[in-house]
Amino acid sequence: MAMHLFVSRALQTDSPIARFARERGHTLTAFSLVTFEAVPFALPEPWPDWVFFYSKQGVRFFFERLSAFRQKIPAHVRLAAIGPGTARAIRAAGHAPDFVGMGHPEATARAFRQIAHAQRVLFPRAETSRQSVQQLVADAVEVTDLVVYRNTIRTNLALPEADVLAFTSPLNAEAWYQQRPPRPDQEVVAIGPTTARALRTLGIERVLVARRPDEEALCALLAEICG
């Protein structure tokens, strides 16, 4: 049976979710419920040993600021990504990540604290970030917090009457339920455990969670639900 899927992220036409929807005859609506805006920040001085990125937006706004000041990351600084998607953004910016986590904050923090123990780590982040990894490693590394962008809920959106809702961040979930009441007949999917926790806080009791926080795993879960 054809279903209507909503994903809280703009998708490329060749993304696995877009391909899946086309091939199975499902209707797909995909757009973000939040906007992103740069926040001016001072570049670190002295530079830390590591820069740990939570998201591709953090990568984007951090490197845009460096470019505006015609600065480069010193050779000794190592780069870390919370998961494969953020690592791809680092590579697209012309750099090679030295550490790539699993996407899940707890597992990523356990691995990162071993490799970065007693070193200085800069965490560029969103203004509303939950700061998951930096809180979990604060007793093992020297944390420097840095807000580089602001994400704001979009309002007055034409939200679809979808059968399946797939949320890619806690703020996207919050944005949806600020504008729409929960429907018991909808399947609700989270890209990872942080988003799942946010959904449960919003009163959504049944939340399915992708095995990994990336589009491929999210697509696999949607395929299980929709067929």
C-alpha positions, 0 to 999 in steps of 0.5 A, a space after each residue: 500500500 502506498 504511504 505518505 512519508 515525511 522526513 525533516 531534512 531536504 534530500 537529494 534526488 539520489 538519496 537512498 530515501 528518495 530512491 526508495 520512495 520512487 521505487 515503491 510508489 510512496 509519496 515523499 515530503 522532505 524539508 527541514 523544519 528549522 533554519 540555520 544562521 551563522 553566529 559570529 565567534 572568535 577564532 581559538 587562540 591558542 588552537 586546541 589539539 582537537 576540533 570535534 564536530 557534531 553536525 555538518 552545519 557546524 562544519 559549514 559555519 566553522 570553516 566559513 568563518 575561517 575562510 572569511 578571516 583567511 585562516 587555516 587550521 594549524 597542522 597539529 590540530 586534529 579533526 573529529 566527527 560524531 558520525 559518518 555524515 559529519 565526517 563526509 562534510 569535513 572531507 567536503 570542506 577539504 580536510 580529513 577527519 582523524 576520528 569518526 564516531 558511531 553517531 551515538 553520543 555514548 559510544 562515540 564519547 567512550 571511544 573519543 575520550 580514549 584517543 583524546 585523553 588529557 588533550 584540549 578539545 574545541 566543540 563548535 556547536 549550535 546554540 541549542 545543542 545538547 552538548 552530548 559528547 562534550 558533557 560525557 568527556 568533560 572529565 577526561 579532556 579540556 573542553 572549549 565550548 564554541 557556538 558557531 550557528 543558531 537553529 530556529 524553528 520555522 513556523 506557519 509551515 504547510 505540514 503534510 498529513 503523512 502516515 510516517 514521520 521521520 525526524 532527523 534532530 530533536 529541534 525538528 521533532 519539537 518544531 513539528 509537534 509545536 504545530 501539529 498534535 500527535 496522531 496515534 495512527 502515525 508511525 514515528 521514526 528517529 534517526 538516532 537515540 538523542 532524537 528519540 529521547 526528545 520525542 519521548 519527552 514530547 509525549 510520543 511513546 512509540 518511537 522506532 530508532 534507526 540502527 545508525 544515525 545516517 540516511 542509509 539506516 533511516 531508509 532501511 527502517 522506513 522500508 521495514 515499516 512501509 514495504 
